[in-house]
Amino acid sequence: MKTRTKVNAELETNENFMTIDKVLYSVVEHRTFDDYGVDTESFKVVNFEGRTRVVHSEDNALTFWED
């Protein structure tokens, strides 16, 4: 079973960028899907060093988590 880890992230208003732990990431992919009646958003992001992360939200991008 995967464990959810809360991520300190904030999606910028234009939804092209996300700040995670005070590091700016560019959103390269954004998907929304229905998971048993709960809308889940998935964001694939990459920072200037090339680090890629995938974070998820179930509350319209107010809070985020990753596996």
PyMOL commands that set and color helices and strands:
alter all, ss='L'
color gray80, all
select strands_A, chain A and resi 5-7+9-11+17-20+23-35+38-47+52-57+64-66
alter strands_A, ss='S'
color yellow, strands_A
deselect
rebuild
show_as cartoon
